[in-house]
Amino acid sequence: MKKQIFTAALALSVSCSSLPLLPTALQTSEVAAASVNVSQQAVNQKADQIIATGKSLIGKATYSNTVYKPTAPYKFSCASFLMYIFEKNGVDLGTYNEDYMLQQGTAVSRSQLQKGDLVFFKSKKTGTDPDHVGIYMGNNKLLHMADSKQNIVVSDMTSKPYYKENYYGARRVLPALMASNPASTGDKIVKQAFLSQDSVRIGSVNLAAQKRFTAGGFVQYVLGQSGVKVNTTVLSQQMKLGTTVSRSNLQKGDLVFFSSARGSKNPSLVGIYAGEHRIILPTSDGVITRVLLADYYKDRYITAKRITK
């Protein structure tokens, strides 16, 4: 079951199933992904932090497939629970829809699972999409928001037929969603954009001292803080800067432009590409994260520009 939430004409799906998947989504040969220079030790530490956050909510959060409440009393679906615990540890999944999570990172076989991997299940006999997701803890253990009776639990994936019969696949999102070490310019831009989420307001004026920006002004500010100079705050002029890149070749820090109507070439919205299909968007509701694969952005996509060198 999915519930659609609409905010400032930006659609976001809440889940625990429906979009068609990429044909290669569950092949164990890895889907092309940006190279991230992160040690295995750092990956393990991040996975441990995320799992610890999730375990700390056992007994404190309840299941809801229609309400997402990231403060006490907590309410999560299986997917929004994962989005929350990743985000609390500086890793943004950009979605609480398991269909979109399934298209991040790289596919891994069940025999190669490691801590921090997302594990998907499908128990419904109709449709082609997963209807449940959890985070792998190691030693065949899964941390997940199970259902309205159990809420958040740690389950042994060998304990019940469900986990074998309904296993759908797994994705490794760490380190793909982590910044390289040392951080690239794109990493710095993305980090600055995330850090600005709670401190800036988006509107019709650019007043840097008050952290008030237009969408174009926000882009100029974030890139400027990362050492990349943008000489204009006008979207149509920003769209002429740098080098045009295809959707299949996007890198962190690229600017992605959208129109308000399908087929239009006039930009009304700009996003900063954050890697793994995620975009950071300055909107009237604030700075938000969404996924480029979502129908709204897919249908209104105009072009992408690389201003960084």
C-alpha positions in Angstrom: 0.0 0.0 0.0 1.2 3.5 -0.8 0.0 6.9 0.2 0.8 9.9 -1.9 1.9 13.1 -0.1 2.0 16.3 -2.1 4.0 19.3 -1.0 4.3 22.4 -3.2 3.5 20.2 -6.2 6.4 17.8 -5.4 5.2 14.2 -5.2 6.7 11.8 -2.7 5.6 8.2 -2.2 5.3 6.6 1.2 5.5 2.9 1.3 5.5 -0.8 2.8 5.5 -1.1 -3.0 4.6 0.0 -7.1 7.0 1.6 -9.6 8.5 -0.6 -12.4 12.1 -1.6 -11.6 15.2 -1.3 -13.8 15.6 -4.6 -15.6 19.0 -5.0 -14.0 17.9 -4.1 -10.5 18.3 -7.5 -9.0 21.1 -8.9 -11.0 24.1 -9.7 -8.8 26.5 -8.1 -11.4 26.8 -4.6 -10.2 24.9 -1.8 -11.7 27.1 1.2 -12.7 27.8 3.4 -9.7 30.1 6.3 -8.9 33.4 5.2 -7.4 33.6 6.2 -3.7 37.0 6.1 -1.9 36.0 4.9 1.6 37.8 2.3 3.7 36.0 -0.8 4.8 36.6 0.2 8.4 34.7 3.4 7.8 31.9 1.5 6.2 31.6 -0.9 9.1 31.7 2.0 11.6 28.9 3.8 9.7 26.8 0.6 9.6 27.3 0.0 13.3 26.1 3.6 14.0 23.0 3.2 11.9 22.1 -0.1 13.4 22.7 1.3 16.9 20.3 4.1 16.2 17.7 1.6 14.9 18.0 -0.6 18.0 17.7 2.4 20.3 14.1 2.8 18.9 13.0 -0.7 19.9 10.0 -0.3 22.2 9.7 3.4 21.3 8.4 3.4 17.8 5.2 1.9 16.3 4.3 0.8 12.8 2.3 3.1 10.5 2.1 2.9 6.7 0.3 6.2 6.4 2.0 8.5 9.0 5.7 9.3 9.3 6.6 10.9 12.6 10.4 11.2 13.3 9.8 12.5 16.9 8.4 10.8 19.9 6.0 9.0 19.8 7.7 7.7 16.6 5.7 6.3 13.7 7.4 4.6 10.8 6.8 2.2 7.9 9.5 -0.3 7.2 11.1 2.0 4.6 10.7 5.3 6.5 12.3 3.6 9.5 15.4 3.0 7.4 15.3 6.5 5.9 15.2 7.9 9.5 18.1 5.9 11.0 20.3 6.4 8.0 19.6 10.2 8.0 20.3 10.5 11.7 23.8 9.2 10.9 24.5 11.6 8.0 23.5 9.2 5.2 20.6 10.4 3.2 18.6 7.8 1.3 16.5 10.6 -0.2 13.3 8.5 0.0 11.0 6.4 2.2 9.9 4.3 -0.7 11.5 0.9 -0.9 11.1 0.8 -4.7 13.4 3.7 -5.0 15.8 2.3 -2.4 16.0 -0.8 -4.5 17.7 1.3 -7.3 20.4 2.8 -5.1 23.9 1.4 -4.5 24.7 -2.0 -6.1 23.0 -5.4 -6.1 24.6 -8.1 -3.9 23.7 -11.8 -3.5 22.4 -13.2 -0.3 25.6 -15.1 0.3 27.6 -11.8 0.2 25.5 -9.7 2.6 27.4 -7.4 4.9 26.4 -5.0 7.7 24.4 -2.0 6.4 23.0 -3.7 3.3 19.3 -3.2 2.5 17.4 -6.4 2.3 14.1 -6.6 0.4 11.2 -9.1 0.6 8.0 -9.6 -1.4 5.1 -11.6 0.1 2.3 -10.3 -2.0 1.3 -12.5 -4.9 0.4 -9.6 -7.2 2.7 -7.0 -8.7 6.5 -7.1 -9.2 7.8 -4.9 -6.5 9.0 -5.6 -2.9 6.7 -4.8 0.0 9.2 -5.0 2.9 12.8 -3.9 3.6 15.2 -4.1 6.5 18.8 -3.5 7.3 21.3 -6.4 7.6 23.1 -6.6 10.9 25.5 -9.6 10.1 25.2 -13.2 11.2 21.8 -13.6 9.4 20.3 -11.0 11.6 17.9 -8.4 10.2 16.8 -5.1 12.0 13.4 -3.9 10.6 10.0 -2.4 11.4 8.2 -5.7 11.0 4.5 -4.9 11.3 1.8 -3.4 13.6 2.1 -6.2 16.1 5.9 -6.6 16.4 7.0 -3.0 15.5 10.8 -2.8 15.4 12.5 -6.2 15.9 15.7 -8.0 15.3 15.0 -11.2 13.3 17.0 -14.2 12.5 16.7 -14.7 8.7 17.0 -18.5 9.2 14.2 -18.7 11.8 11.1 -18.6 9.7 10.1 -19.7 6.2 9.1 -16.1 5.4 12.7 -14.9 5.0 13.6 -17.6 2.6 10.4 -17.9 0.6 9.9 -14.1 0.2 13.5 -13.0 -0.2 13.6 -10.5 -3.1 17.2 -9.1 -3.2 19.6 -6.8 -1.5 21.4 -3.5 -2.2 24.7 -2.2 -0.8 24.3 1.5 -0.3 27.4 1.9 1.9 29.8 3.3 0.8 27.9 4.6 -2.3 26.0 7.1 -0.2 29.1 8.2 1.8 31.5 11.0 0.9 35.0 10.0 -0.5 38.0 10.5 1.7 39.5 12.9 0.8 36.2 14.6 -0.2 35.8 15.6 -3.8 34.4 19.0 -4.8 31.1 17.3 -5.5 31.1 15.8 -2.0 31.8 19.2 -0.5 28.9 20.8 -2.4 26.5 18.0 -1.4 27.6 18.3 2.3 27.1 22.1 2.3 23.7 21.7 0.7 22.6 19.2 3.4 24.1 21.3 6.2 22.0 24.3 4.9 18.7 22.4 5.0 17.6 23.7 8.4 19.2 27.1 8.4 18.1 28.7 5.1 14.8 29.9 3.8 13.8 29.9 0.1 11.7 32.7 -1.3 11.9 35.6 -3.7 14.9 37.5 -2.4 18.6 36.9 -1.9 19.9 38.1 1.5 22.9 36.0 2.4 23.3 37.6 5.8 19.9 36.3 6.7 20.3 33.0 4.9 17.3 33.9 2.6 17.7 32.9 -1.0 15.9 32.3 -4.2 16.4 28.8 -5.7 19.2 30.2 -7.9 20.6 32.2 -5.1 20.8 29.0 -3.0 22.7 27.2 -5.7 25.1 30.2 -6.0 25.6 30.2 -2.2 26.2 26.5 -1.8 28.6 26.2 -4.7 30.4 29.4 -3.6 30.9 28.0 -0.1 32.6 25.0 -1.8 34.9 27.2 -3.9 32.9 27.1 -7.1 32.0 30.6 -8.4 28.5 31.1 -10.0 28.0 34.6 -11.4 24.2 34.6 -11.6 21.2 33.6 -9.6 18.9 33.5 -12.6 18.0 29.9 -13.5 17.8 30.4 -17.2 21.3 31.8 -17.1 22.6 29.1 -14.8 21.4 26.6 -17.2 23.8 28.0 -19.8 26.9 27.6 -17.6 29.4 24.7 -17.6 29.1 21.5 -19.6 26.0 19.6 -20.4 25.9 16.1 -19.0 23.4 13.3 -19.5 21.3 11.8 -16.8 23.3 8.6 -17.0 26.6 10.5 -16.4 25.6 12.7 -13.5 28.1 13.3 -10.7 27.8 14.8 -7.3 27.5 18.6 -7.5 26.0 18.8 -10.9 23.0 21.1 -11.4 19.8 19.6 -12.6 17.1 21.7 -14.1 13.3 21.1 -14.2 10.3 22.9 -15.7 6.9 23.3 -14.2 5.2 21.7 -17.1 6.0 18.6 -19.2 7.8 19.4 -22.4 8.7 23.0 -21.4 12.4 24.1 -21.7 11.9 27.0 -19.3 13.5 26.2 -15.9 11.4 26.7 -12.8 13.3 24.5 -10.4 17.0 23.6 -9.9 18.5 20.7 -7.9 22.0 19.7 -6.8 22.7 16.1 -7.7 23.7 14.2 -4.6 24.6 10.8 -6.1 22.6 7.6 -6.4 19.6 9.2 -8.1 19.1 11.8 -5.3 18.6 15.5 -5.8 18.7 18.3 -3.2 16.0 20.9 -4.1 15.5 24.5 -2.8 11.7 24.9 -2.7 9.2 27.2 -1.0 8.8 24.4 1.7 12.5 24.5 2.4 15.5 22.5 1.1 14.4 18.9 0.6 15.8 15.7 -0.8 14.0 13.7 -3.5 14.9 11.0 -6.1 15.4 11.8 -9.7 13.6 8.6 -10.7 10.3 9.9 -9.3 7.7 10.6 -12.0 7.4 14.3 -11.3 11.1 15.0 -11.8 11.5 12.4 -14.6 8.7 14.0 -16.6 9.9 17.6 -16.1 13.6 17.1 -16.5 15.2 19.6 -18.9 19.0 19.2 -18.6 22.0 18.9 -16.3 25.1 21.1 -16.1 28.5 20.4 -14.7 30.1 23.6 -13.4 32.8 22.0 -11.2 36.1 21.0 -12.8 
